């Protein structure tokens, strides 16, 4: 998309807080044409950081979902279902893809798991109705187990 299509009739640049999509297209064109002096660097930096944070948040969400379901699987064996195994399978597939695309975040997986585990533990306690003390204080699954498509705790 060209700059002309995104610049208002006034001829002034599109403001970030007025029309985000038009601003983004305009900034892409500015960067593409090498006119760095015209770039809205402050907001571009924020948006690029936001993209990285989005990837981190996605990994956190999939690890939390996976651990939550593994805890339910382990501590409520009588309630196991195809739905749980499907959720586990999907979470692992998403993690595998996202970690492949983001090796820097894959390297932080241990930190991510340690950070989100208390929430997964609490969620498992609430959903199962079991006392929170039923679940280990720290994640009982290694990163290899979490990533292993065949691992299910017994």
C-alpha positions in Angstrom: 0.0 0.0 0.0 1.4 3.4 -0.9 1.9 6.3 1.4 -0.4 8.5 -0.7 -3.3 6.2 0.0 -2.8 6.4 3.8 -2.0 10.1 4.1 -5.1 12.2 4.8 -6.2 14.8 2.3 -4.6 17.4 4.6 -1.2 16.1 3.5 0.0 15.7 7.1 1.2 12.3 8.4 -1.3 10.0 10.0 -1.2 10.1 13.7 -0.8 6.9 15.7 -3.7 7.7 18.0 -6.1 8.8 15.2 -6.0 5.8 12.9 -3.7 2.9 13.9 -4.1 0.9 10.7 -3.4 3.9 8.4 -0.5 4.9 10.6 1.0 1.3 10.4 0.8 1.2 6.6 2.3 4.7 6.4 5.1 3.8 8.7 5.8 0.6 6.7 6.0 2.7 3.6 8.4 5.2 5.3 10.6 2.4 6.4 10.4 0.6 3.0 11.5 3.8 1.2 14.3 4.5 3.7 13.0 7.8 5.0 13.9 7.1 8.6 13.8 10.8 9.5 10.0 10.7 8.8 9.4 7.6 11.0 7.4 7.8 14.2 10.2 6.0 16.1 8.7 6.2 19.6 5.5 4.5 18.6 7.3 2.1 16.2 9.5 0.9 19.1 6.5 0.4 21.3 4.7 -1.6 18.6 7.7 -3.8 17.9 8.1 -4.5 21.7 4.4 -5.3 21.7 4.9 -7.9 19.0 7.6 -9.7 21.1 5.4 -9.5 24.2 2.6 -11.0 22.3 4.7 -14.0 21.4 5.8 -14.3 25.1 2.2 -14.1 26.2 1.1 -16.9 23.8 3.8 -19.2 25.1 2.8 -18.4 28.7 -0.9 -19.2 27.8 -0.1 -22.5 26.1 2.2 -23.6 28.9 -0.4 -22.7 31.5 -3.1 -24.6 29.6 -0.9 -27.6 29.1 0.2 -27.8 32.7 -3.4 -27.2 34.0 -4.6 -30.2 31.9 -1.7 -32.4 32.9 -2.4 -31.7 36.5 -6.1 -32.6 36.0 -5.0 -35.7 34.1 -2.7 -36.8 36.9 -4.8 -36.0 39.9 -8.3 -36.9 38.5 -7.7 -40.0 36.5 -11.3 -41.1 36.8 -12.4 -37.9 34.9 -10.0 -38.2 31.9 -11.6 -37.5 28.6 -10.8 -37.2 24.9 -11.4 -33.5 25.4 -8.5 -33.3 27.9 -6.2 -35.3 25.7 -7.1 -33.1 22.7 -6.4 -30.0 24.6 -3.0 -31.4 25.7 -2.2 -32.3 22.1 -3.2 -28.9 20.8 -1.2 -27.0 23.4 1.9 -29.0 22.6 1.5 -28.5 18.9 1.1 -24.7 19.5 4.2 -24.7 21.8 6.3 -26.6 19.3 5.4 -24.2 16.4 5.9 -21.1 18.5 9.2 -22.2 20.0 10.5 -23.2 16.6 9.7 -19.7 15.3 11.0 -18.0 18.5 14.1 -19.8 19.7 14.9 -16.9 22.1 11.7 -17.5 23.9 12.2 -21.3 23.8 15.4 -20.7 25.8 13.3 -18.9 28.4 10.8 -21.8 28.8 12.0 -22.8 32.2 11.5 -19.2 33.5 8.1 -19.1 31.8 6.9 -22.4 33.4 8.1 -21.4 36.8 6.3 -18.1 36.5 2.9 -19.5 35.3 2.9 -22.7 37.3 1.3 -21.2 40.4 -1.7 -20.0 38.3 -2.1 -23.4 36.7 -1.9 -25.1 40.1 -4.6 -22.7 41.5 -6.8 -23.3 38.4 -6.5 -27.0 38.7 -7.4 -26.9 42.4 -10.5 -24.8 41.6 -11.7 -26.8 38.7 -11.1 -30.2 40.3 -12.3 -29.2 43.8 -9.2 -30.8 45.3 -7.3 -28.9 48.0 -4.4 -26.9 46.5 -2.0 -28.9 48.7 -2.8 -31.9 46.5 -0.7 -30.3 43.7 3.1 -29.9 44.0 4.4 -26.5 45.0 6.6 -26.5 41.8 5.9 -27.8 38.4 6.3 -31.6 38.6 7.0 -31.9 34.8 10.3 -31.3 33.1 10.5 -29.3 29.9 11.2 -32.5 28.1 8.0 -34.0 29.5 6.0 -30.9 28.7 7.2 -31.0 25.1 7.0 -34.8 24.7 3.9 -35.5 22.5 3.5 -39.0 24.2 4.0 -38.0 27.8 1.0 -38.2 30.1 1.5 -38.4 33.9 0.1 -41.3 35.8 
